[in-house]
Amino acid sequence: MPITFPNIDNLPPGDEMDIWSLDPEIGQFVIVGTGKVSSDGNSVETINGGVRAADWHFPSPQPPEDPSGPKDPKEPPN
C-alpha cells in the first residue's frame, strides 16, 4: 500500500530514498520500498513498495555516493 510522509528533512524535490519498516518476524528494520520527494517538496511519497503491515515506518535518505569509488575495508579511516 502506498504511503506519504512529511518531508521533515527539507530534502529537494525528486530526491529518492529507501522506505523502512519494522519486520515483526525478525525484529529488525528492513527496506520495504522506495520514496521520492514530491515536486512541491512538502512530502515523501512511495514510488514502489510501501506498507505491508501496521507497524513503524520511516523514510531514510540514501548516503551520497563517493566519486572515488568504494574503499578497501582494511584501510584505516582518514
PDB file of N, CA, C and O in Angstrom, chain B, residues numbered from 101:
ATOM      1  N   MET B 101       0.843  -1.161   0.000  1.00  0.00           N
ATOM      2  CA  MET B 101       0.000   0.000   0.000  1.00  0.00           C
ATOM      3  C   MET B 101       0.900   1.240   0.000  1.00  0.00           C
ATOM      4  O   MET B 101       1.844   1.302   0.787  1.00  0.00           O
ATOM      5  N   PRO B 102       0.636   2.212  -0.850  1.00  0.00           N
ATOM      6  CA  PRO B 102       1.425   3.445  -0.867  1.00  0.00           C
ATOM      7  C   PRO B 102       1.301   4.206   0.452  1.00  0.00           C
ATOM      8  O   PRO B 102       0.316   4.063   1.176  1.00  0.00           O
ATOM      9  N   ILE B 103       2.309   5.011   0.748  1.00  0.00           N
ATOM     10  CA  ILE B 103       2.301   5.825   1.965  1.00  0.00           C
ATOM     11  C   ILE B 103       2.989   7.156   1.659  1.00  0.00           C
ATOM     12  O   ILE B 103       3.867   7.228   0.800  1.00  0.00           O
ATOM     13  N   THR B 104       2.579   8.206   2.373  1.00  0.00           N
ATOM     14  CA  THR B 104       3.174   9.532   2.224  1.00  0.00           C
ATOM     15  C   THR B 104       3.651  10.004   3.586  1.00  0.00           C
ATOM     16  O   THR B 104       2.932   9.878   4.577  1.00  0.00           O
ATOM     17  N   PHE B 105       4.865  10.547   3.637  1.00  0.00           N
ATOM     18  CA  PHE B 105       5.458  11.091   4.857  1.00  0.00           C
ATOM     19  C   PHE B 105       5.695  12.583   4.667  1.00  0.00           C
ATOM     20  O   PHE B 105       5.875  13.029   3.535  1.00  0.00           O
ATOM     21  N   PRO B 106       5.701  13.366   5.742  1.00  0.00           N
ATOM     22  CA  PRO B 106       6.118  14.767   5.605  1.00  0.00           C
ATOM     23  C   PRO B 106       7.619  14.819   5.330  1.00  0.00           C
ATOM     24  O   PRO B 106       8.367  13.965   5.806  1.00  0.00           O
ATOM     25  N   ASN B 107       8.050  15.796   4.581  1.00  0.00           N
ATOM     26  CA  ASN B 107       9.471  15.964   4.257  1.00  0.00           C
ATOM     27  C   ASN B 107      10.117  16.801   5.364  1.00  0.00           C
ATOM     28  O   ASN B 107      10.439  17.970   5.155  1.00  0.00           O
ATOM     29  N   ILE B 108      10.305  16.199   6.541  1.00  0.00           N
ATOM     30  CA  ILE B 108      10.816  16.947   7.696  1.00  0.00           C
ATOM     31  C   ILE B 108      12.289  17.315   7.562  1.00  0.00           C
ATOM     32  O   ILE B 108      12.773  18.187   8.284  1.00  0.00           O
ATOM     33  N   ASP B 109      13.011  16.662   6.646  1.00  0.00           N
ATOM     34  CA  ASP B 109      14.428  16.980   6.439  1.00  0.00           C
ATOM     35  C   ASP B 109      14.632  18.036   5.357  1.00  0.00           C
ATOM     36  O   ASP B 109      15.767  18.394   5.043  1.00  0.00           O
ATOM     37  N   ASN B 110      13.526  18.539   4.781  1.00  0.00           N
ATOM     38  CA  ASN B 110      13.597  19.551   3.716  1.00  0.00           C
ATOM     39  C   ASN B 110      14.509  19.123   2.568  1.00  0.00           C
ATOM     40  O   ASN B 110      15.301  19.916   2.059  1.00  0.00           O
ATOM     41  N   LEU B 111      14.384  17.864   2.174  1.00  0.00           N
ATOM     42  CA  LEU B 111      15.155  17.357   1.039  1.00  0.00           C
ATOM     43  C   LEU B 111      14.602  17.953  -0.250  1.00  0.00           C
ATOM     44  O   LEU B 111      13.415  18.273  -0.315  1.00  0.00           O
ATOM     45  N   PRO B 112      15.432  18.108  -1.270  1.00  0.00           N
ATOM     46  CA  PRO B 112      14.974  18.732  -2.514  1.00  0.00           C
ATOM     47  C   PRO B 112      14.005  17.838  -3.293  1.00  0.00           C
ATOM     48  O   PRO B 112      14.090  16.613  -3.219  1.00  0.00           O
ATOM     49  N   PRO B 113      13.082  18.459  -4.042  1.00  0.00           N
ATOM     50  CA  PRO B 113      12.161  17.685  -4.876  1.00  0.00           C
ATOM     51  C   PRO B 113      12.917  16.718  -5.781  1.00  0.00           C
ATOM     52  O   PRO B 113      13.957  17.054  -6.348  1.00  0.00           O
ATOM     53  N   GLY B 114      12.369  15.508  -5.903  1.00  0.00           N
ATOM     54  CA  GLY B 114      12.965  14.493  -6.769  1.00  0.00           C
ATOM     55  C   GLY B 114      13.940  13.563  -6.085  1.00  0.00           C
ATOM     56  O   GLY B 114      14.267  12.510  -6.633  1.00  0.00           O
ATOM     57  N   ASP B 115      14.425  13.926  -4.883  1.00  0.00           N
ATOM     58  CA  ASP B 115      15.341  13.027  -4.170  1.00  0.00           C
ATOM     59  C   ASP B 115      14.636  11.704  -3.879  1.00  0.00           C
ATOM     60  O   ASP B 115      13.466  11.690  -3.496  1.00  0.00           O
ATOM     61  N   GLU B 116      15.346  10.599  -4.062  1.00  0.00           N
ATOM     62  CA  GLU B 116      14.791   9.280  -3.762  1.00  0.00           C
ATOM     63  C   GLU B 116      15.430   8.729  -2.505  1.00  0.00           C
ATOM     64  O   GLU B 116      16.575   9.048  -2.183  1.00  0.00           O
ATOM     65  N   MET B 117      14.680   7.898  -1.795  1.00  0.00           N
ATOM     66  CA  MET B 117      15.175   7.305  -0.556  1.00  0.00           C
ATOM     67  C   MET B 117      14.494   5.978  -0.302  1.00  0.00           C
ATOM     68  O   MET B 117      13.455   5.672  -0.887  1.00  0.00           O
ATOM     69  N   ASP B 118      15.100   5.185   0.588  1.00  0.00           N
ATOM     70  CA  ASP B 118      14.519   3.912   0.993  1.00  0.00           C
ATOM     71  C   ASP B 118      13.402   4.158   1.995  1.00  0.00           C
ATOM     72  O   ASP B 118      13.473   5.084   2.803  1.00  0.00           O
ATOM     73  N   ILE B 119      12.361   3.314   1.936  1.00  0.00           N
ATOM     74  CA  ILE B 119      11.305   3.300   2.945  1.00  0.00           C
ATOM     75  C   ILE B 119      11.557   2.061   3.799  1.00  0.00           C
ATOM     76  O   ILE B 119      11.650   0.945   3.290  1.00  0.00           O
ATOM     77  N   TRP B 120      11.665   2.282   5.103  1.00  0.00           N
ATOM     78  CA  TRP B 120      11.978   1.215   6.050  1.00  0.00           C
ATOM     79  C   TRP B 120      10.757   0.882   6.898  1.00  0.00           C
ATOM     80  O   TRP B 120       9.909   1.740   7.141  1.00  0.00           O
ATOM     81  N   SER B 121      10.674  -0.369   7.348  1.00  0.00           N
ATOM     82  CA  SER B 121       9.600  -0.809   8.237  1.00  0.00           C
ATOM     83  C   SER B 121      10.150  -1.867   9.190  1.00  0.00           C
ATOM     84  O   SER B 121      11.072  -2.610   8.855  1.00  0.00           O
ATOM     85  N   LEU B 122       9.568  -1.918  10.373  1.00  0.00           N
ATOM     86  CA  LEU B 122       9.943  -2.953  11.332  1.00  0.00           C
ATOM     87  C   LEU B 122       9.304  -4.265  10.911  1.00  0.00           C
ATOM     88  O   LEU B 122       8.085  -4.346  10.761  1.00  0.00           O
ATOM     89  N   ASP B 123      10.120  -5.292  10.720  1.00  0.00           N
ATOM     90  CA  ASP B 123       9.620  -6.625  10.398  1.00  0.00           C
ATOM     91  C   ASP B 123       9.442  -7.362  11.719  1.00  0.00           C
ATOM     92  O   ASP B 123      10.430  -7.733  12.353  1.00  0.00           O
ATOM     93  N   PRO B 124       8.193  -7.582  12.148  1.00  0.00           N
ATOM     94  CA  PRO B 124       7.970  -8.197  13.456  1.00  0.00           C
ATOM     95  C   PRO B 124       8.443  -9.645  13.554  1.00  0.00           C
ATOM     96  O   PRO B 124       8.673 -10.149  14.653  1.00  0.00           O
ATOM     97  N   GLU B 125       8.590 -10.311  12.418  1.00  0.00           N
ATOM     98  CA  GLU B 125       9.025 -11.710  12.455  1.00  0.00           C
ATOM     99  C   GLU B 125      10.499 -11.846  12.798  1.00  0.00           C
ATOM    100  O   GLU B 125      10.898 -12.821  13.436  1.00  0.00           O
ATOM    101  N   ILE B 126      11.323 -10.869  12.379  1.00  0.00           N
ATOM    102  CA  ILE B 126      12.758 -10.955  12.670  1.00  0.00           C
ATOM    103  C   ILE B 126      13.212  -9.887  13.663  1.00  0.00           C
ATOM    104  O   ILE B 126      14.354  -9.909  14.124  1.00  0.00           O
ATOM    105  N   GLY B 127      12.311  -8.944  13.995  1.00  0.00           N
ATOM    106  CA  GLY B 127      12.644  -7.914  14.981  1.00  0.00           C
ATOM    107  C   GLY B 127      13.667  -6.905  14.497  1.00  0.00           C
ATOM    108  O   GLY B 127      14.400  -6.331  15.302  1.00  0.00           O
ATOM    109  N   GLN B 128      13.725  -6.680  13.179  1.00  0.00           N
ATOM    110  CA  GLN B 128      14.677  -5.730  12.603  1.00  0.00           C
ATOM    111  C   GLN B 128      13.966  -4.863  11.571  1.00  0.00           C
ATOM    112  O   GLN B 128      12.927  -5.238  11.029  1.00  0.00           O
ATOM    113  N   PHE B 129      14.558  -3.679  11.308  1.00  0.00           N
ATOM    114  CA  PHE B 129      14.040  -2.835  10.246  1.00  0.00           C
ATOM    115  C   PHE B 129      14.552  -3.354   8.910  1.00  0.00           C
ATOM    116  O   PHE B 129      15.710  -3.753   8.788  1.00  0.00           O
ATOM    117  N   VAL B 130      13.671  -3.343   7.905  1.00  0.00           N
ATOM    118  CA  VAL B 130      14.009  -3.790   6.559  1.00  0.00           C
ATOM    119  C   VAL B 130      13.483  -2.769   5.549  1.00  0.00           C
ATOM    120  O   VAL B 130      12.532  -2.042   5.832  1.00  0.00           O
ATOM    121  N   ILE B 131      14.101  -2.721   4.385  1.00  0.00           N
ATOM    122  CA  ILE B 131      13.629  -1.839   3.318  1.00  0.00           C
ATOM    123  C   ILE B 131      12.394  -2.469   2.681  1.00  0.00           C
ATOM    124  O   ILE B 131      12.423  -3.629   2.269  1.00  0.00           O
ATOM    125  N   VAL B 132      11.298  -1.689   2.602  1.00  0.00           N
ATOM    126  CA  VAL B 132      10.051  -2.193   2.031  1.00  0.00           C
ATOM    127  C   VAL B 132       9.624  -1.430   0.779  1.00  0.00           C
ATOM    128  O   VAL B 132       8.583  -1.731   0.195  1.00  0.00           O
ATOM    129  N   GLY B 133      10.419  -0.450   0.367  1.00  0.00           N
ATOM    130  CA  GLY B 133      10.060   0.303  -0.826  1.00  0.00           C
ATOM    131  C   GLY B 133      10.997   1.469  -1.053  1.00  0.00           C
ATOM    132  O   GLY B 133      12.017   1.617  -0.378  1.00  0.00           O
ATOM    133  N   THR B 134      10.624   2.298  -2.026  1.00  0.00           N
ATOM    134  CA  THR B 134      11.382   3.491  -2.372  1.00  0.00           C
ATOM    135  C   THR B 134      10.441   4.678  -2.354  1.00  0.00           C
ATOM    136  O   THR B 134       9.306   4.588  -2.822  1.00  0.00           O
ATOM    137  N   GLY B 135      10.915   5.796  -1.811  1.00  0.00           N
ATOM    138  CA  GLY B 135      10.128   7.020  -1.795  1.00  0.00           C
ATOM    139  C   GLY B 135      10.818   8.110  -2.579  1.00  0.00           C
ATOM    140  O   GLY B 135      12.023   8.053  -2.826  1.00  0.00           O
ATOM    141  N   LYS B 136      10.032   9.117  -2.972  1.00  0.00           N
ATOM    142  CA  LYS B 136      10.564  10.244  -3.738  1.00  0.00           C
ATOM    143  C   LYS B 136       9.934  11.520  -3.198  1.00  0.00           C
ATOM    144  O   LYS B 136       8.732  11.566  -2.939  1.00  0.00           O
ATOM    145  N   VAL B 137      10.761  12.567  -3.029  1.00  0.00           N
ATOM    146  CA  VAL B 137      10.250  13.851  -2.562  1.00  0.00           C
ATOM    147  C   VAL B 137       9.348  14.432  -3.654  1.00  0.00           C
ATOM    148  O   VAL B 137       9.716  14.476  -4.828  1.00  0.00           O
ATOM    149  N   SER B 138       8.162  14.875  -3.239  1.00  0.00           N
ATOM    150  CA  SER B 138       7.178  15.427  -4.171  1.00  0.00           C
ATOM    151  C   SER B 138       7.707  16.671  -4.875  1.00  0.00           C
ATOM    152  O   SER B 138       8.669  17.290  -4.421  1.00  0.00           O
ATOM    153  N   SER B 139       7.076  17.027  -5.975  1.00  0.00           N
ATOM    154  CA  SER B 139       7.531  18.175  -6.771  1.00  0.00           C
ATOM    155  C   SER B 139       7.443  19.488  -6.004  1.00  0.00           C
ATOM    156  O   SER B 139       8.199  20.416  -6.289  1.00  0.00           O
ATOM    157  N   ASP B 140       6.522  19.586  -5.023  1.00  0.00           N
ATOM    158  CA  ASP B 140       6.438  20.814  -4.217  1.00  0.00           C
ATOM    159  C   ASP B 140       7.366  20.770  -3.008  1.00  0.00           C
ATOM    160  O   ASP B 140       7.480  21.755  -2.279  1.00  0.00           O
ATOM    161  N   GLY B 141       8.043  19.613  -2.785  1.00  0.00           N
ATOM    162  CA  GLY B 141       8.994  19.483  -1.688  1.00  0.00           C
ATOM    163  C   GLY B 141       8.377  19.285  -0.320  1.00  0.00           C
ATOM    164  O   GLY B 141       9.099  19.267   0.677  1.00  0.00           O
ATOM    165  N   ASN B 142       7.059  19.134  -0.241  1.00  0.00           N
ATOM    166  CA  ASN B 142       6.394  19.027   1.061  1.00  0.00           C
ATOM    167  C   ASN B 142       6.330  17.615   1.619  1.00  0.00           C
ATOM    168  O   ASN B 142       6.171  17.445   2.828  1.00  0.00           O
ATOM    169  N   SER B 143       6.448  16.597   0.773  1.00  0.00           N
ATOM    170  CA  SER B 143       6.255  15.237   1.258  1.00  0.00           C
ATOM    171  C   SER B 143       7.161  14.250   0.530  1.00  0.00           C
ATOM    172  O   SER B 143       7.764  14.557  -0.499  1.00  0.00           O
ATOM    173  N   VAL B 144       7.231  13.049   1.110  1.00  0.00           N
ATOM    174  CA  VAL B 144       7.931  11.914   0.505  1.00  0.00           C
ATOM    175  C   VAL B 144       6.857  10.878   0.214  1.00  0.00           C
ATOM    176  O   VAL B 144       6.147  10.439   1.120  1.00  0.00           O
ATOM    177  N   GLU B 145       6.738  10.488  -1.053  1.00  0.00           N
ATOM    178  CA  GLU B 145       5.690   9.564  -1.477  1.00  0.00           C
ATOM    179  C   GLU B 145       6.322   8.294  -2.028  1.00  0.00           C
ATOM    180  O   GLU B 145       7.354   8.353  -2.697  1.00  0.00           O
ATOM    181  N   THR B 146       5.707   7.141  -1.747  1.00  0.00           N
ATOM    182  CA  THR B 146       6.253   5.892  -2.276  1.00  0.00           C
ATOM    183  C   THR B 146       6.128   5.865  -3.795  1.00  0.00           C
ATOM    184  O   THR B 146       5.130   6.309  -4.362  1.00  0.00           O
ATOM    185  N   ILE B 147       7.169   5.331  -4.440  1.00  0.00           N
ATOM    186  CA  ILE B 147       7.116   5.115  -5.885  1.00  0.00           C
ATOM    187  C   ILE B 147       7.150   3.620  -6.200  1.00  0.00           C
ATOM    188  O   ILE B 147       6.876   3.213  -7.329  1.00  0.00           O
ATOM    189  N   ASN B 148       7.489   2.805  -5.198  1.00  0.00           N
ATOM    190  CA  ASN B 148       7.310   1.353  -5.274  1.00  0.00           C
ATOM    191  C   ASN B 148       7.330   0.808  -3.859  1.00  0.00           C
ATOM    192  O   ASN B 148       7.903   1.417  -2.956  1.00  0.00           O
ATOM    193  N   GLY B 149       6.702  -0.340  -3.671  1.00  0.00           N
ATOM    194  CA  GLY B 149       6.621  -0.922  -2.333  1.00  0.00           C
ATOM    195  C   GLY B 149       5.725  -0.092  -1.436  1.00  0.00           C
ATOM    196  O   GLY B 149       4.857   0.637  -1.914  1.00  0.00           O
ATOM    197  N   GLY B 150       5.938  -0.205  -0.131  1.00  0.00           N
ATOM    198  CA  GLY B 150       5.140   0.562   0.821  1.00  0.00           C
ATOM    199  C   GLY B 150       4.751  -0.258   2.031  1.00  0.00           C
ATOM    200  O   GLY B 150       5.471  -1.173   2.428  1.00  0.00           O
ATOM    201  N   VAL B 151       3.606   0.072   2.618  1.00  0.00           N
ATOM    202  CA  VAL B 151       3.148  -0.560   3.852  1.00  0.00           C
ATOM    203  C   VAL B 151       2.722  -2.000   3.581  1.00  0.00           C
ATOM    204  O   VAL B 151       1.902  -2.265   2.702  1.00  0.00           O
ATOM    205  N   ARG B 152       3.290  -2.917   4.346  1.00  0.00           N
ATOM    206  CA  ARG B 152       2.917  -4.333   4.257  1.00  0.00           C
ATOM    207  C   ARG B 152       2.073  -4.756   5.452  1.00  0.00           C
ATOM    208  O   ARG B 152       1.267  -5.682   5.357  1.00  0.00           O
ATOM    209  N   ALA B 153       2.265  -4.066   6.585  1.00  0.00           N
ATOM    210  CA  ALA B 153       1.536  -4.373   7.812  1.00  0.00           C
ATOM    211  C   ALA B 153       1.551  -3.126   8.685  1.00  0.00           C
ATOM    212  O   ALA B 153       2.388  -2.243   8.498  1.00  0.00           O
ATOM    213  N   ALA B 154       0.632  -3.054   9.631  1.00  0.00           N
ATOM    214  CA  ALA B 154       0.610  -1.919  10.555  1.00  0.00           C
ATOM    215  C   ALA B 154       1.819  -2.041  11.478  1.00  0.00           C
ATOM    216  O   ALA B 154       1.883  -2.942  12.315  1.00  0.00           O
ATOM    217  N   ASP B 155       2.766  -1.136  11.322  1.00  0.00           N
ATOM    218  CA  ASP B 155       3.993  -1.172  12.109  1.00  0.00           C
ATOM    219  C   ASP B 155       4.685   0.171  11.986  1.00  0.00           C
ATOM    220  O   ASP B 155       4.100   1.116  11.456  1.00  0.00           O
ATOM    221  N   TRP B 156       5.904   0.278  12.457  1.00  0.00           N
ATOM    222  CA  TRP B 156       6.688   1.503  12.344  1.00  0.00           C
ATOM    223  C   TRP B 156       7.258   1.603  10.941  1.00  0.00           C
ATOM    224  O   TRP B 156       7.770   0.624  10.398  1.00  0.00           O
ATOM    225  N   HIS B 157       7.168   2.803  10.349  1.00  0.00           N
ATOM    226  CA  HIS B 157       7.708   3.052   9.012  1.00  0.00           C
ATOM    227  C   HIS B 157       8.403   4.397   9.009  1.00  0.00           C
ATOM    228  O   HIS B 157       8.003   5.297   9.746  1.00  0.00           O
ATOM    229  N   PHE B 158       9.446   4.554   8.188  1.00  0.00           N
ATOM    230  CA  PHE B 158      10.102   5.853   8.041  1.00  0.00           C
ATOM    231  C   PHE B 158      10.914   5.884   6.751  1.00  0.00           C
ATOM    232  O   PHE B 158      11.408   4.853   6.293  1.00  0.00           O
ATOM    233  N   PRO B 159      11.049   7.088   6.161  1.00  0.00           N
ATOM    234  CA  PRO B 159      11.930   7.234   5.012  1.00  0.00           C
ATOM    235  C   PRO B 159      13.334   7.560   5.487  1.00  0.00           C
ATOM    236  O   PRO B 159      13.504   8.189   6.532  1.00  0.00           O
ATOM    237  N   SER B 160      14.335   7.143   4.739  1.00  0.00           N
ATOM    238  CA  SER B 160      15.720   7.430   5.095  1.00  0.00           C
ATOM    239  C   SER B 160      16.509   7.737   3.832  1.00  0.00           C
ATOM    240  O   SER B 160      16.633   6.880   2.956  1.00  0.00           O
ATOM    241  N   PRO B 161      17.050   8.966   3.725  1.00  0.00           N
ATOM    242  CA  PRO B 161      17.840   9.300   2.537  1.00  0.00           C
ATOM    243  C   PRO B 161      19.012   8.339   2.367  1.00  0.00           C
ATOM    244  O   PRO B 161      19.619   7.894   3.342  1.00  0.00           O
ATOM    245  N   GLN B 162      19.314   8.031   1.117  1.00  0.00           N
ATOM    246  CA  GLN B 162      20.443   7.162   0.817  1.00  0.00           C
ATOM    247  C   GLN B 162      21.727   7.969   0.938  1.00  0.00           C
ATOM    248  O   GLN B 162      21.744   9.145   0.576  1.00  0.00           O
ATOM    249  N   PRO B 163      22.804   7.367   1.439  1.00  0.00           N
ATOM    250  CA  PRO B 163      24.065   8.110   1.566  1.00  0.00           C
ATOM    251  C   PRO B 163      24.584   8.506   0.193  1.00  0.00           C
ATOM    252  O   PRO B 163      24.377   7.784  -0.782  1.00  0.00           O
ATOM    253  N   PRO B 164      25.261   9.653   0.107  1.00  0.00           N
ATOM    254  CA  PRO B 164      25.812  10.054  -1.193  1.00  0.00           C
ATOM    255  C   PRO B 164      26.884   9.069  -1.644  1.00  0.00           C
ATOM    256  O   PRO B 164      27.602   8.487  -0.831  1.00  0.00           O
ATOM    257  N   GLU B 165      26.974   8.901  -2.951  1.00  0.00           N
ATOM    258  CA  GLU B 165      27.997   8.008  -3.490  1.00  0.00           C
ATOM    259  C   GLU B 165      29.337   8.718  -3.480  1.00  0.00           C
ATOM    260  O   GLU B 165      29.418   9.908  -3.783  1.00  0.00           O
ATOM    261  N   ASP B 166      30.386   7.991  -3.133  1.00  0.00           N
ATOM    262  CA  ASP B 166      31.739   8.532  -3.122  1.00  0.00           C
ATOM    263  C   ASP B 166      32.267   8.489  -4.553  1.00  0.00           C
ATOM    264  O   ASP B 166      32.387   7.406  -5.126  1.00  0.00           O
ATOM    265  N   PRO B 167      32.587   9.652  -5.147  1.00  0.00           N
ATOM    266  CA  PRO B 167      33.036   9.655  -6.545  1.00  0.00           C
ATOM    267  C   PRO B 167      34.338   8.897  -6.775  1.00  0.00           C
ATOM    268  O   PRO B 167      34.637   8.519  -7.908  1.00  0.00           O
ATOM    269  N   SER B 168      35.121   8.669  -5.715  1.00  0.00           N
ATOM    270  CA  SER B 168      36.384   7.945  -5.885  1.00  0.00           C
ATOM    271  C   SER B 168      36.183   6.435  -5.854  1.00  0.00           C
ATOM    272  O   SER B 168      37.140   5.682  -6.039  1.00  0.00           O
ATOM    273  N   GLY B 169      34.952   5.981  -5.623  1.00  0.00           N
ATOM    274  CA  GLY B 169      34.657   4.553  -5.622  1.00  0.00           C
ATOM    275  C   GLY B 169      34.752   3.954  -4.230  1.00  0.00           C
ATOM    276  O   GLY B 169      35.093   4.643  -3.268  1.00  0.00           O
ATOM    277  N   PRO B 170      34.449   2.663  -4.128  1.00  0.00           N
ATOM    278  CA  PRO B 170      34.479   2.004  -2.821  1.00  0.00           C
ATOM    279  C   PRO B 170      35.891   1.944  -2.250  1.00  0.00           C
ATOM    280  O   PRO B 170      36.870   1.851  -2.989  1.00  0.00           O
ATOM    281  N   LYS B 171      35.977   1.997  -0.950  1.00  0.00           N
ATOM    282  CA  LYS B 171      37.260   1.930  -0.248  1.00  0.00           C
ATOM    283  C   LYS B 171      37.507   0.499   0.229  1.00  0.00           C
ATOM    284  O   LYS B 171      36.571  -0.267   0.457  1.00  0.00           O
ATOM    285  N   ASP B 172      38.775   0.163   0.371  1.00  0.00           N
ATOM    286  CA  ASP B 172      39.158  -1.129   0.928  1.00  0.00           C
ATOM    287  C   ASP B 172      38.808  -1.105   2.412  1.00  0.00           C
ATOM    288  O   ASP B 172      39.303  -0.242   3.137  1.00  0.00           O
ATOM    289  N   PRO B 173      37.958  -2.037   2.890  1.00  0.00           N
ATOM    290  CA  PRO B 173      37.555  -2.019   4.302  1.00  0.00           C
ATOM    291  C   PRO B 173      38.717  -2.218   5.272  1.00  0.00           C
ATOM    292  O   PRO B 173      38.573  -1.945   6.464  1.00  0.00           O
ATOM    293  N   LYS B 174      39.875  -2.691   4.781  1.00  0.00           N
ATOM    294  CA  LYS B 174      41.032  -2.896   5.653  1.00  0.00           C
ATOM    295  C   LYS B 174      41.824  -1.616   5.867  1.00  0.00           C
ATOM    296  O   LYS B 174      42.657  -1.545   6.772  1.00  0.00           O
ATOM    297  N   GLU B 175      41.571  -0.591   5.033  1.00  0.00           N
ATOM    298  CA  GLU B 175      42.294   0.676   5.175  1.00  0.00           C
ATOM    299  C   GLU B 175      41.756   1.452   6.375  1.00  0.00           C
ATOM    300  O   GLU B 175      40.551   1.451   6.625  1.00  0.00           O
ATOM    301  N   PRO B 176      42.650   2.119   7.121  1.00  0.00           N
ATOM    302  CA  PRO B 176      42.177   2.930   8.251  1.00  0.00           C
ATOM    303  C   PRO B 176      41.437   4.164   7.735  1.00  0.00           C
ATOM    304  O   PRO B 176      41.738   4.651   6.645  1.00  0.00           O
ATOM    305  N   PRO B 177      40.455   4.685   8.518  1.00  0.00           N
ATOM    306  CA  PRO B 177      39.737   5.888   8.082  1.00  0.00           C
ATOM    307  C   PRO B 177      40.665   7.089   8.034  1.00  0.00           C
ATOM    308  O   PRO B 177      41.678   7.132   8.732  1.00  0.00           O
ATOM    309  N   ASN B 178      40.313   8.073   7.199  1.00  0.00           N
ATOM    310  CA  ASN B 178      41.115   9.304   7.078  1.00  0.00           C
ATOM    311  C   ASN B 178      40.940  10.176   8.286  1.00  0.00           C
ATOM    312  O   ASN B 178      41.536  11.251   8.364  1.00  0.00           O
TER     313      ASN B 178
END
